[in-house]
Amino acid sequence: MKKILDKRRDLRFPKKQPIAIITEERVAYKGTLTDKSKWGAFVSTKKHFLVGQNLIIASLSNDNKIKEKKKAQVMRISRVGIGVKYNKGDFSLSIPYRF
């Protein structure tokens, strides 16, 4: 059995968080962040986006208000969503080193 190596540069963290996906035209769509790393995320959505498209991924509070926004670019597309790369890393996901 072959071992498949994951070529991503950082660990991924499972997540289930409702988000808003905002286009450059300032149109917002609903989505769910399902997988997150320091440098990107996978977003489950029914809306079709294009590879290379610039977006803003906005986390939402319980009352659907925007809490935090990250600029991102679509890197891959699947039938259930999109993989995005953040323009700046999310360093809140760093794992502390233990010596």
C-alpha positions as CSV (number, residue, x, y, z in Angstrom):
1,M,0.0,0.0,0.0
2,K,1.4,3.4,-1.0
3,K,1.5,6.2,1.5
4,I,0.0,9.4,0.1
5,L,1.9,12.5,1.1
6,D,0.0,15.8,1.7
7,K,1.8,18.6,0.0
8,R,0.3,21.4,2.0
9,R,2.7,23.4,4.1
10,D,0.8,23.4,7.4
11,L,-1.5,21.3,9.5
12,R,-5.2,21.5,8.7
13,F,-7.8,21.8,11.4
14,P,-11.4,20.6,10.9
15,K,-14.0,23.3,11.4
16,K,-17.7,23.8,10.8
17,Q,-18.2,27.5,10.8
18,P,-20.8,29.6,8.8
19,I,-19.1,32.3,6.7
20,A,-19.8,34.9,4.1
21,I,-17.9,34.8,0.8
22,I,-17.7,38.3,-0.6
23,T,-16.7,38.9,-4.2
24,E,-14.8,41.9,-5.7
25,E,-18.2,43.2,-6.9
26,R,-19.3,43.3,-3.2
27,V,-21.8,40.5,-3.5
28,A,-22.0,38.1,-0.5
29,Y,-22.8,34.4,-0.6
30,K,-23.2,31.9,2.2
31,G,-20.8,29.1,2.8
32,T,-19.3,26.8,5.5
33,L,-15.7,26.7,6.4
34,T,-15.0,23.0,6.8
35,D,-11.2,22.8,6.9
36,K,-8.7,25.5,8.0
37,S,-4.9,26.0,8.1
38,K,-2.6,28.9,8.6
39,W,-2.4,29.6,4.9
40,G,-5.8,28.6,3.6
41,A,-9.1,26.9,3.9
42,F,-11.8,24.7,2.2
43,V,-15.2,26.3,1.9
44,S,-18.3,24.3,1.2
45,T,-20.6,26.3,-1.0
46,K,-23.2,25.8,-3.8
47,K,-22.0,29.0,-5.6
48,H,-19.6,28.6,-8.6
49,F,-16.3,30.5,-8.4
50,L,-13.3,30.6,-10.7
51,V,-9.7,29.6,-10.0
52,G,-7.8,32.7,-9.4
53,Q,-10.8,34.7,-8.3
54,N,-10.2,37.1,-5.4
55,L,-12.6,36.9,-2.5
56,I,-13.0,38.0,1.1
57,I,-13.8,35.2,3.6
58,A,-15.7,36.6,6.5
59,S,-16.5,34.7,9.7
60,L,-19.9,35.4,11.2
61,S,-21.2,35.9,14.7
62,N,-24.3,34.1,16.0
63,D,-26.4,37.0,14.8
64,N,-24.8,36.8,11.3
65,K,-22.7,39.9,11.7
66,I,-19.1,39.9,10.3
67,K,-16.5,39.3,13.0
68,E,-13.3,38.9,11.0
69,K,-12.4,39.2,7.3
70,K,-9.5,37.6,5.3
71,K,-8.5,38.3,1.7
72,A,-8.2,35.1,-0.2
73,Q,-7.8,33.6,-3.7
74,V,-9.5,30.6,-5.1
75,M,-6.9,27.9,-5.7
76,R,-9.0,24.9,-6.5
77,I,-12.6,23.9,-7.2
78,S,-14.5,20.8,-6.4
79,R,-18.2,19.8,-6.7
80,V,-18.8,20.6,-3.1
81,G,-16.8,23.8,-2.7
82,I,-13.6,25.7,-3.1
83,G,-10.1,25.7,-1.7
84,V,-8.7,29.2,-1.0
85,K,-5.3,30.5,-0.1
86,Y,-5.2,33.5,2.3
87,N,-3.2,36.5,1.2
88,K,-1.7,36.7,4.7
89,G,-1.3,33.7,7.1
90,D,-3.6,33.1,10.0
91,F,-1.0,32.9,12.8
92,S,-3.6,32.2,15.5
93,L,-3.4,28.6,14.3
94,S,0.3,28.2,15.1
95,I,1.1,25.3,17.4
96,P,3.4,26.2,20.3
97,Y,6.7,24.4,20.4
98,R,7.5,22.4,23.5
99,F,11.2,21.9,24.5
